[in-house]
Amino acid sequence: EMLLNRDPEPELVEDFTPLFNGKDLNGWTPKGGTCEFEAKDGLLIGTCVVGSPSTYLCTDKTDFTDFIFTCEMRWKVDGNSGVMFRAQAKPGKKAETVFGPQAEMEGITGDRYWSGGIYGQSCGGYFYPLWLTDHQEARAALDRTGWNRLTIMAKGNVVKTWVNGVPAAHWVDDGTYAQGFFGLQIHKGAKGTVLWRSIRVKELQD
């Protein structure tokens, strides 16, 4: 049985800390592959490199627990993407494997419309797909030509997401992913260029 997110999007003004300074990638490190990331014109740009595994630009800070995270993203070239949260990394055969929950942002040309769902990256697949009739509004929330605001709130074991202010996921973790880093994904494949801006977090206190 799936829980539904019926909450309004959290207030996104006060007490937020920028995670991207708009100038360079200070505070971030790519992991998992060789897809390219750069800061340009105040934007953070990720570009798929053919033959590379999925790559994650990860915060150097690795102990985020409870938070409200928000960012804006759009596609210059279609490609699967998303934002890892409370993520972890482990040695892999060729490079570090990034694993954990991800707020999925599927892209702009698919027909599944699960952006805002929660995917278990390298740890089991979808934790929270958007496949119910009740998710119809969430499936329609993505702007395929413009900017999209993704918001993630994690408090204890409860994680909720919003896409452009529309409630999407309501996932309850079993405690496995209580702490970790954020990671911006460029998925492996033949193409994909994703732009991010206004990447901010508000850490929540008990």
C-alpha positions as semicolon CSV with decimal commas, in nm:
position;residue;x (nm);y (nm);z (nm)
1;E;0,000;0,000;0,000
2;M;0,142;0,336;-0,107
3;L;0,108;0,654;0,094
4;L;0,013;0,973;-0,089
5;N;0,177;1,312;-0,056
6;R;-0,104;1,561;-0,003
7;D;0,107;1,830;0,166
8;P;0,172;2,172;0,015
9;E;0,527;2,234;-0,097
10;P;0,738;2,368;0,192
11;E;0,824;2,735;0,214
12;L;1,147;2,787;0,018
13;V;1,264;3,133;0,127
14;E;1,417;3,149;0,474
15;D;1,728;2,980;0,613
16;F;1,840;2,809;0,291
17;T;2,207;2,763;0,209
18;P;2,322;2,766;-0,155
19;L;2,505;2,448;-0,258
20;F;2,621;2,591;-0,591
21;N;2,796;2,928;-0,602
22;G;2,721;2,991;-0,971
23;K;3,091;3,029;-1,055
24;D;3,265;2,693;-1,017
25;L;3,222;2,342;-0,879
26;N;3,372;2,415;-0,540
27;G;3,214;2,178;-0,287
28;W;3,126;1,915;-0,549
29;T;3,307;1,605;-0,682
30;P;3,202;1,381;-0,974
31;K;3,172;1,010;-0,899
32;G;3,089;0,696;-1,090
33;G;3,184;0,792;-1,445
34;T;3,332;1,051;-1,679
35;C;3,025;1,250;-1,787
36;E;3,116;1,618;-1,776
37;F;3,005;1,895;-1,541
38;E;3,085;2,265;-1,562
39;A;2,974;2,599;-1,422
40;K;2,887;2,849;-1,693
41;D;2,683;3,171;-1,694
42;G;2,553;3,101;-1,345
43;L;2,433;2,753;-1,437
44;L;2,560;2,408;-1,350
45;I;2,568;2,204;-1,671
46;G;2,597;1,827;-1,697
47;T;2,665;1,658;-2,029
48;C;2,652;1,290;-2,117
49;V;2,972;1,133;-2,250
50;V;2,907;0,834;-2,474
51;G;3,053;0,519;-2,321
52;S;3,067;0,657;-1,968
53;P;2,873;0,500;-1,683
54;S;2,613;0,715;-1,513
55;T;2,793;0,998;-1,335
56;Y;2,696;1,190;-1,023
57;L;2,821;1,532;-0,925
58;C;2,822;1,487;-0,547
59;T;2,843;1,728;-0,258
60;D;3,165;1,698;-0,061
61;K;2,952;1,719;0,251
62;T;2,837;1,363;0,319
63;D;2,636;1,386;0,640
64;F;2,303;1,543;0,538
65;T;2,022;1,390;0,743
66;D;1,696;1,586;0,772
67;F;1,650;1,865;0,519
68;I;1,448;2,049;0,258
69;F;1,637;2,049;-0,072
70;T;1,529;2,243;-0,378
71;C;1,671;2,311;-0,721
72;E;1,559;2,414;-1,067
73;M;1,651;2,209;-1,370
74;R;1,581;2,191;-1,740
75;W;1,697;1,989;-2,038
76;K;1,902;2,131;-2,323
77;V;1,931;1,778;-2,466
78;D;1,693;1,510;-2,340
79;G;1,835;1,251;-2,103
80;N;1,750;1,067;-1,784
81;S;1,853;1,250;-1,469
82;G;1,764;1,302;-1,106
83;V;1,893;1,409;-0,766
84;M;2,045;1,158;-0,528
85;F;1,990;1,229;-0,158
86;R;2,124;1,062;0,154
87;A;2,341;0,884;-0,101
88;Q;2,648;0,672;-0,036
89;A;2,938;0,539;-0,241
90;K;3,137;0,218;-0,246
91;P;3,423;0,080;-0,456
92;G;3,315;-0,065;-0,791
93;K;3,481;-0,269;-1,061
94;K;3,587;0,036;-1,262
95;A;3,489;0,335;-1,050
96;E;3,300;0,426;-0,738
97;T;2,940;0,307;-0,730
98;V;2,697;0,569;-0,606
99;F;2,389;0,415;-0,448
100;G;2,084;0,514;-0,250
101;P;1,756;0,699;-0,306
102;Q;1,713;0,935;-0,598
103;A;1,437;1,179;-0,683
104;E;1,389;1,074;-1,043
105;M;1,368;1,332;-1,322
106;E;1,313;1,114;-1,624
107;G;1,355;1,358;-1,908
108;I;1,126;1,531;-2,155
109;T;1,047;1,284;-2,434
110;G;0,937;0,971;-2,247
111;D;0,581;0,860;-2,191
112;R;0,592;0,724;-1,833
113;Y;0,583;1,058;-1,648
114;W;0,738;0,939;-1,321
115;S;0,947;1,250;-1,254
116;G;0,934;1,313;-0,881
117;G;0,919;0,944;-0,799
118;I;1,190;0,787;-0,586
119;Y;1,429;0,537;-0,741
120;G;1,669;0,312;-0,554
121;Q;1,983;0,375;-0,757
122;S;2,201;0,062;-0,762
123;C;1,996;-0,071;-0,471
124;G;1,678;-0,226;-0,599
125;G;1,497;-0,001;-0,846
126;Y;1,186;0,205;-0,780
127;F;1,102;0,264;-0,415
128;Y;0,810;0,491;-0,506
129;P;0,679;0,491;-0,866
130;L;0,409;0,735;-0,972
131;W;0,172;0,481;-1,120
132;L;-0,152;0,527;-0,926
133;T;-0,455;0,715;-1,053
134;D;-0,396;0,950;-0,758
135;H;-0,059;1,043;-0,910
136;Q;-0,216;1,184;-1,226
137;E;-0,151;1,547;-1,133
138;A;0,210;1,469;-1,041
139;R;0,264;1,293;-1,373
140;A;0,145;1,606;-1,552
141;A;0,358;1,850;-1,351
142;L;0,678;1,849;-1,558
143;D;0,738;2,141;-1,795
144;R;0,903;1,980;-2,094
145;T;1,027;2,304;-2,245
146;G;1,122;2,516;-1,944
147;W;1,258;2,510;-1,593
148;N;1,131;2,264;-1,334
149;R;1,154;2,304;-0,958
150;L;1,227;1,983;-0,771
151;T;1,183;1,988;-0,393
152;I;1,271;1,704;-0,157
153;M;1,192;1,699;0,214
154;A;1,339;1,429;0,439
155;K;1,246;1,408;0,807
156;G;1,340;1,088;0,985
157;N;1,224;0,797;0,771
158;V;0,971;1,003;0,575
159;V;1,062;1,151;0,237
160;K;0,830;1,364;0,024
161;T;0,884;1,528;-0,314
162;W;0,724;1,803;-0,522
163;V;0,764;1,893;-0,890
164;N;0,676;2,253;-0,971
165;G;0,484;2,269;-0,645
166;V;0,276;1,958;-0,718
167;P;0,299;1,681;-0,453
168;A;0,459;1,365;-0,592
169;A;0,616;1,097;-0,370
170;H;0,554;0,997;-0,008
171;W;0,807;0,728;0,075
172;V;0,888;0,577;0,413
173;D;1,240;0,437;0,437
174;D;1,318;0,148;0,669
175;G;1,611;0,339;0,816
176;T;1,868;0,217;0,563
177;Y;1,931;0,561;0,416
178;A;1,940;0,801;0,709
179;Q;2,242;1,011;0,608
180;G;2,452;1,088;0,303
181;F;2,531;1,331;0,023
182;F;2,344;1,489;-0,266
183;G;2,432;1,391;-0,622
184;L;2,319;1,534;-0,956
185;Q;2,286;1,256;-1,212
186;I;2,379;1,243;-1,577
187;H;2,264;0,900;-1,691
188;K;2,472;0,681;-1,917
189;G;2,356;0,679;-2,277
190;A;2,396;0,836;-2,617
191;K;2,301;1,192;-2,523
192;G;2,183;1,427;-2,252
193;T;2,256;1,781;-2,133
194;V;2,092;1,901;-1,812
195;L;2,105;2,249;-1,661
196;W;2,068;2,324;-1,289
197;R;2,035;2,645;-1,093
198;S;1,919;2,766;-0,750
199;I;2,047;2,453;-0,576
200;R;1,977;2,509;-0,208
201;V;1,925;2,319;0,115
202;K;1,776;2,392;0,454
203;E;1,893;2,149;0,719
204;L;1,622;2,069;0,972
205;Q;1,680;2,046;1,343
206;D;1,488;1,832;1,592
